[in-house]
Amino acid sequence: MSRTEVGLKLSPLSAVEATGASIHSSSYIRRAAEPPYEQAHDEIFAALKQRIEAINHEVCDPGEENSFFVCDIGEVQRLHNNWYKELPRVQPFYAVKCNPDPKVLRMLASLGVNFDCASKSEIERVLQMGVDPERIIYANPCKASSFIRYAARNNVLKSTFDNIEELHKIKKFHPESQLLLRIATDDSTAQCRLSTKYGCEMEKVESLLKCVKDLKLNLVGVSFHVGSGASDFTSLYKAVRDSFVVFEKAKNFDLPALKILDVGGGFQLDSFADSSAVLRGALDEFFPSGCGVDIIAEPGRYFAATAFTLAANVIAKRKLSPNEAMLYINDGVYGNMNCILFDHQEPTPRTLFHDSEFHYYDIKSTSSQKIQQNTTYPQKVSIWGPTCDGLDCITKEHYMKHDLVPGDWIYFPCLGAYTASAATPFNGFEQNVDVLYINTMSSP
Ligand SMILES: *Cc1c(COP(=O)(O)O)cnc(C)c1O
């Protein structure tokens, strides 16, 4: 079914909404409004449709109707362009843990993006693609000694630390390391806080600098992570300012001038213009261009979230009343929507296929409220994953135009960050989810 048959000609803005891409990030909208972005939706839809039309849930083998992703590699390229438009001075090191999809990693590598790895396996995965170890930062401040030796053997030099014990391990197993001191940040407004676990408090910086000096280690810079899903970016400003203080303190210890500032991750497309503006201001104030300091970052979700669309099959339904039902689908919090628990995400369900028709372009097929923008949604649903755990709930309350039945399909846009990377096979639901790749940048 084409878009005109659905009867919905999308304005460029609703096309932006359709992927959940930013409506605030002005530079992204300007690009998004251009034809390739509209076309991206046609191609995402075509991929979803082709796959679903090939599945008949009444006769298929077990698992043929499993949930699957469509990954638009072209979106990764657009995000990369957008990154340099907003943050031209900042070299990204993609946080592999966010989504280690091999095609995404390859595209990022070919675009010149470097990598933030946090374990031996992540380092191995990136090295196996032929990426130079210089392009990797081992950004985990608390590493197993055996992993430090692995990094040493493979010439991965850049690494972070935030405590004295780590410095002693590094002295013993990888004394050539190029070290970045990770400082704690004020992440009180972030949804995913990290400074409760990592980062040196500013009062303890001097003791670490002294230890670096005593052990004759090679300190090259400072790193931080303001947490993810922050609602206010003053934490970013404060962290850059604190980093500057550490740069100054290092001079007092007669350490060689620091050369790298690592501004971490937590960037999100929908607030990227705002966070970038704050970051540019802070950099101009404390690390102006020409100051001899290289600025790097460790974005994860920014590069993965909007590139993936998840489609899941309605496998069961419990009708509670004519207008109320519990829907059970074949993906959930133990599978690709673990981000609900681990990453505080709230995936948006939309009707994809119902009553022999596709509804991809009807981005208002569902709503979090019964009445929204003059549309009434007659069906109240809760949506559940396939495991037997009561925790496996995707949404407790949602409203739908359509009265979905087993065999129908739901899709979730923007589900590339912290999804497949942490899915488990709990309860016998295997996690080798299919990914259909498209590239909406390279096609004519
Ligand atoms: C997880 C993590 C990131 C990526 O965070 P996002 O919110 O996905 O950008 C970057 N750096 C470190 C050290 C991390 O732990």
The ligand as a Tripos MOL2 file, in Angstrom:
@<TRIPOS>MOLECULE
LIG
   15    15     1     0     0
SMALL
NO_CHARGES

@<TRIPOS>ATOM
      1 C1         27.7660    4.1970   28.1670 C.3       1 LIG1
      2 C2         28.8910    5.1340   28.0540 C.ar      1 LIG1
      3 C3         28.9400    6.0410   26.9830 C.ar      1 LIG1
      4 C4         27.8030    6.2250   26.0030 C.3       1 LIG1
      5 O1         26.7100    6.8590   26.5910 O.3       1 LIG1
      6 P1         25.4710    7.3320   25.7050 P.3       1 LIG1
      7 O2         24.4850    7.8330   26.6790 O.co2     1 LIG1
      8 O3         24.9840    6.1560   24.9470 O.co2     1 LIG1
      9 O4         25.9860    8.3890   24.7880 O.co2     1 LIG1
     10 C5         30.0770    6.8050   26.8490 C.ar      1 LIG1
     11 N1         31.0990    6.7140   27.7100 N.ar      1 LIG1
     12 C6         31.0900    5.8770   28.7590 C.ar      1 LIG1
     13 C7         32.2570    5.8070   29.6560 C.3       1 LIG1
     14 C8         29.9760    5.0580   28.9760 C.ar      1 LIG1
     15 O5         29.9550    4.2420   30.0490 O.3       1 LIG1
@<TRIPOS>BOND
     1     1     2 1
     2     2     3 ar
     3     2    14 ar
     4     3     4 1
     5     3    10 ar
     6     4     5 1
     7     5     6 1
     8     6     7 2
     9     6     8 1
    10     6     9 1
    11    10    11 ar
    12    11    12 ar
    13    12    13 1
    14    12    14 ar
    15    14    15 1
@<TRIPOS>SUBSTRUCTURE
     1 LIG1         1 GROUP 0 **** ****
